[in-house]
Amino acid sequence: MPQLNPNPWFTIMLLTWFTFSLLIQPKLLSFTSTNSPTDKTTTTKPTPWTWPWT
């Protein structure tokens, strides 16, 4: 069964992972996110709900 021979496919897999790790990933990580998180330092307490039957 030829699909059990890992000789060409293992090399292709290694080259793909090295390409992703060394070339593509740094380019993707260098992008700045457009929706950067902000610190929420001020918190307001909600006002209690006034129920008409109490």
N, C-alpha and C positions, 0 to 999 in steps of 0.2 A: 504494500500500500504506500504510494508515494507521499501522501500527506503526513506520514509519520517521520519522514526524513526532515530533521530540523535544520539541515545545513544551509539552504538559502534563506529560509524564513527567519531564522534567528539573527542573521546578519542584517536583514532588512528591518527587523524590529529594533535592534540596537541602533542602527543609523537613524531611524525615525525618532527614537527617544533622545538621542544626542542632539539631533537637529532641533527638536522641540525645546530641550533644556538649555541649549547654548545660544540659539539664535532667536527663536520665536518668543520664548518666555520673557527675556529681558525687555524686548520691544513692547510686549503687552503690559508689563509692570511699570513701564516708564510713563504710560498715559496717566493723566490726572483724571480723577473721577469728577463728573460734572455735578454730582449731588453729594458734596462732602458733608459728613456729619458735624453737627454743632453741639457744643456743650449746653445742656439745659441746667442752668444754675438757679434760676428763679422758678419756684414752684408755688402755685396758688392753691389754696384749699377751696374745694368746691362748697358752695352754699348748700345747706340741707334743703331737701325738697319739702315743701309744705303741703301736707296732705289735707284735703278739705274735711275729712271725717275724724281727724284727731284733734 
